[in-house]
Amino acid sequence: MKRWRTKANISREQLAEAANYSPDTIKSMEQGVRMPTPRVLDVADELCRAEGLLSAAKDYLQREKFPARAQDFLEREREAISRWSYEATLVSGLLQTEAYARTLIENRYPPLDEELVEQRIAARMERQSILTKRKPPVGLSFVLYEAVLRSPQVDAEQLHRLLEVASLRNVALQVLPFERAVPAALMGPMVLLETQAHERFAFTEGPFASELSADPGVVNRVTERLSMIRTQALSPAESARFIEGMVDRQ
């Protein structure tokens, strides 16, 4: 947009006035800080005589549904035939109620604008189709540390959602109680994926960085940690009773 504006000898102030935006807003759009609006592209196209080339960019203005650092992982997740995971602090996104997801996304820092909040929530709910709508079904294993369930954000609705998902034939959901925690369980969340092409990926996520790796050494380490945690966790049946007990105490 800036190149076309410069080529046409149109000032930023002229474009801002024609599009009914401030010059600073136009500047932030040209610098990639803010996403251009369809109206700005149409006005710039006409003002700069771009012959439809700027207006054509409107088709590419859809925001990514997920944060950039998770997009490679989510692409692999869509191809998965099996998925194992362990969560130490939060309910897995595939298991979250809309209310729980909204609490997390709305209270993110730095905060997201309202439109992006709604897009992220909708995308997270849409992602949960992997639980029931894939044929053949994806084999899913979830282990949740007890601390996840003790969080004040986990209400009766969220506990019932866990029990609902745990009843699916393709899902194994286990709880790792405090007294059974092993050192590997204190090292944070991890996911192991296997795709239809039988490629295996390990995904680890922290507050500021995430890593998706197909390196056999990394995949083996994550496999061993997950296997150790699963052996220490309650069985799926015991876990369901554990969660039901928490529901009764709500």
N, C-alpha and C positions, 0 to 999 in steps of 0.2 A: 504494500500500500504506500509506503514511504517512497519507494522508487518511482512508482507511477506519479505520485504527487509532485516529486522533484522534477521529473521529466516534463510534466505539464506546467511547471513554474507556478504551482499553487501552494500558497503558504499554509502552514498548519492552522493558523487562525482562520483562514478562509474556509478550509474544510470543516473546522469545528463549528463555525457559524452556520454553514449550510446544513450540517447534520444535527444541529442543536445540541452539541456537546461542548465541554470546555476544552481549550487547547491542551491542558494537562492530560485529560482523558484520551484525546487522540494520540498524544505522545506515548502514553502507557500502552495503547494498542499497537502502535508501530514498533515499540520495543519488546513486544511479546509478554509484557507484564499482565495485561488485561486482554481477554478475548474480544476481538472486534464483533460488533453486532451486525446482523444482516442489513439494517438500515444504513450504517456507516459504509458498508461495502457498496451498497447500491448508490449512495450519494457520491462516494469517491469514484466509482466507476463512471458515472455521468460527468462529474466535474473534471476528471482527469482524462476523459475520452479513452477509456481502457477497452471499449468495445466488448463489454461483457466478461472480460477476463477476471476482474475483481469480483463482480457479482457471482461468478461461477464458484468462487471459494466458499459461498454460503453452505454448500453441501458438506464442507469439512469442519463445520463449527461445533459439531457434537462433542461435548466433553467426554473424556474417558470415564467409564463407570467406576473404575477402581484406581487407587493410588499407583503412580508409576512404578514404585518399587515392588508391587505385587503382581503386575500384569503378566510377566513371564510365567510365574507360578500358576496363575489362574488359567492361563492358556493350556498349560500341561494338565491341570486339574480337569478341564473339560474333556481331555483325551483319556483320562484315567480308567483303568479297569479295577484298580484297588487303591485304597488310600488309608494309611494308618496315621494317627496323630496323637500328640500328648499336649495338653494345655495346663500351664502352671498357675495362671492368674485370671484368665478370661474364658468365658464360654466360647467354644469354637463358633466361627461365623455361620457354619452350616447348621448349628443347633440353636441359634439365637431367635428369640421372639422379636417381633418388630419393635416392641417397647424397649427391650434390652438394647437392641441395635441403635435405636434412636438416642438413648441415654449416652452411649459411648460416642456416637458420631456428633451429636449436638454439643458435647462438652470437650471436644478435641481442642488442643492448643498448638499453634495458633488457630483461632476459630475459622470455620468454613462459612461461606455465605449460604443463605437459606436455600437457594436453588440447588447448590451442590450437595447440601445436607440431604435433601429429598431424593436426589439422584443416587447418592451413595446408599441410602436406606433401601430404595427400590432395587438396586443392583444386588444388594446382599440377600434380599428375600428371593429374588429371581435365581440367584446362584444355588439356592437350596433345592432346586429341581433335580440335582444330582442324586438326592435321597430316594426318589421314587419314580422318576420319569425316564430313566435310561434303560434301554434294553440291549443286551442283558444287563441286569442290575449291577451297579458298582459295589464291590466289597468294601465296606467302610468299618473302620475300627477307631473308636474314640476312647481316650483315657483322660479323665479330668481329676486333677489334684483336689483334695477336699477343700483347700482354700478358695478354689473357684466357686464352689457351692455356698461357702460362708460369706461371700461378698454381699454387701447391702443391696446391690443392684439385682441380685437373684431373688425374685419373688415367687409366689406360688404358681403364677402363670408360666414362668420360665422352668420351674421344676416339673410341671405337668408336661411341658414341651419335651423335656429330656426323656420322660417316661414314654411319651408317644413315639418319639424317634427310636428309642431302644426296643420297641416292640416290633420294628420292621425286621423281616427275615434276613436282609442283607446288611444289617447294622449290629455291631457289638459295641456296647457302651459300658465302660468300667470306671469305677471310682478308686482312686488311690488315697486311702485314709492317711491322716497325719502320722500315725504310729508305724505305718509301713513304708514311709518315704525313704528312698535310697538316695545317695549323693547325686546320681544321674538325674533324679527328678527335680533337683534344685537348680539345674543349669538352664532352665527356660524351655519354651515350647519348641516342638519339632514336628515335621510332617514327612512322610515317606510315600512317594507315588510310584505306581507302575502304569505305563501307558499301553495302548493296544499293540504297539510295536515292541512291547516288553522292554522298553527303556525304563530305567529306575532313576528317580530324582529325589534328592533330599532338600528340604526347605527349612531354614531356620530364620527366625524373625526376632529382631530387637526393637527398642523404641525408636532408633534412628537409622537402622540399616537392616536389610534382609539379604539372604543369599540363597539362590537356587543352584544346586550343583549336581552334575552327573558323574563327578569324579568317583571312581569305585571306592577309594579310601574313605572319602567323606560319607558316601552312601552306606558303607559297611559300619562305620562308627555310629551313624544315626540308627541303623537297623539294630545294632547290639544294644544301644541305650533304650530304644523303644521296647525291645524284647525283654530286657531286664525290668523295665517299669511295668509292663503288662503282666509279668509273672508275679510281681508283688501286689498288684491291684486286686481288688475284690472281683469275683467272677461276675459276668453279666447279671445273673439272677440275684446274687448278693448285692450288687450295685443298685439294682432296681428296688430292692427292699430298703437299702440305705436311703435312697432318694425319697421313697414313699414315707419313711419315718420323718424326714425333714418336712415333707408336705403336711403331715399330721401336726407338726409342732408350729406351723405358720400361724 
